[in-house]
């Protein structure tokens, strides 16, 4: 691949092309998260979860990524529902959850290997990506405990949506090759975030949420 | 005039944080509001009541030595730095002879269950940033009987948002079966808007659980899951001015420029402050069907000296939702007891743009037929009529209604000769019985134009007195009696 002179210089000086690509991908997904949060009003498990998830998906592919996510959440849900009934400290409970998660994922891979189910390449999924997705369990349970199952599932869905959008953008070849050769994009992203950071208008979600207030204003002839 | 975009009336999360929470709520003030124990202490200094604390559990050691026998039958456990009502458990009663307490749902929690819950609180599971926390054993507020009838077991609270020393908007949150007796909107409690001026409830909503989008509400008219459901509009919150005053006092004490104060009405102690909120939610706009943003902007630059002035300002600027709402409930219009009216000139009937006079009218349910003062009648083109009638030399007063009727019967033709005089009427004015002419005038009251019959009387403090005949179909709001 031909790099721009500046990118070439960076690579010559010890930054691997993959590190560069991943770092740039992180900034892009981070910006996507802030756009989703402040312009659309989408809740996600912080900013770390969608970034890690998007990058993990870029290693696993969306199909494998989403199915692993589903399995992770199902196992967490079942294990936590049982564990919450046992009296113990919170962290120990989460630790047991991770043990069950590991067992569950091993079983899942074995089952897939045996029956296929359209995921025949599961063994090629990088382990680090798998573990990154498993980390979602922690976020999921925390919200389940603090708020409610419904809230946590809603947040999970939006986190996965945001991560999938991130995955889609960072895995486009033209995007990654363009960005890696045009690193002025990074200061541009800072600027974009500065702008979003100043945005005071309504989020898309607010329009739905306050629909009834707006409707009332239409009928109001007094004002 | 350019119409202000309706979206601009609404406060969204972005603007709330950037324009109100961050600039007006200092980190130290926020820390105070986020800490229930410190809040209680600060409020107590100013004489503001908060629920009584029975016990504080700061660590597992203290939990171990807790004297369970000394706990009352009903109490509440709260995390000191909890958010959004998480981790709060209410106990209604105690199981006889056992160390077990009953929750609003009927579930029973034993000593061991409660210990586990407190351990979770201490671990910071319900607290901001999962920091170590303190568990509070607190008095269970016993709801005032009025609000109690609308609520399923728990305690309804009243949220007042204040900004710059002015109460901006208010709502009450009513626990339901679905919310398991909590006033948490996300769990299904009902929110009802309150008119700031009168303390009367306006619109009621409940969060739509079937909707995939979180935070969407649906309009409701009555309570949902009580044995006998009651309408939620038009409830008069007792002690309203006192509630507003307490909310503003809390704002002063906490130094939060933008604050949500949660107040409950205790059957014995009256208004009692539950919580101060440095980042009050925006759902209150839905409950009131009104935007916060224009209200906040209206009071942004006003110098509000005293608490009383803040309340007065709020009442005159933001009051009034109730009038419309009562209209929708009863199909009746609301008029104030003193109302400005427009009276159309008699001589310009039929013209495209008739001349009008502004007059002060008094709504008087004590008289049947409306009255118009002679001077004002002259102004609206009835001068020839009054002149004619005065030229008849009708006796100034009669000894009895019977005499007056006799006089009318004998002179009816001359008395009604003038074209504008529809008939003559005998009226009681003070102690005198009089005979006066009745005319028809076109009047615009509360946006509605109608022809009314009015007796011309000699003099009156008001240009018009609107009598019972015309007040059918109106509700008279007496709260503004003494306002000019």
Interface residues (C-beta under 8 A of the other chain):
Chain A: X38 X41 X43 X87 X89 X90 X145 X146 X147 X148 X150 X151 X154 X198 X199 X200 X201 X202 X203 X205 X206 X207 X208 X209 X210 X211 X212 X213 X214 X216 X217 X218 X220 X222
Chain B: X6 X7 X9 X10 X12 X13 X14 X15 X18 X19 X84 X86 X112 X116 X119 X120 X123 X125 X126 X186 X187 X205 X209 X212 X213 X214 X215 X216 X217 X219 X282 X285 X286 X289 X290 X291 X324
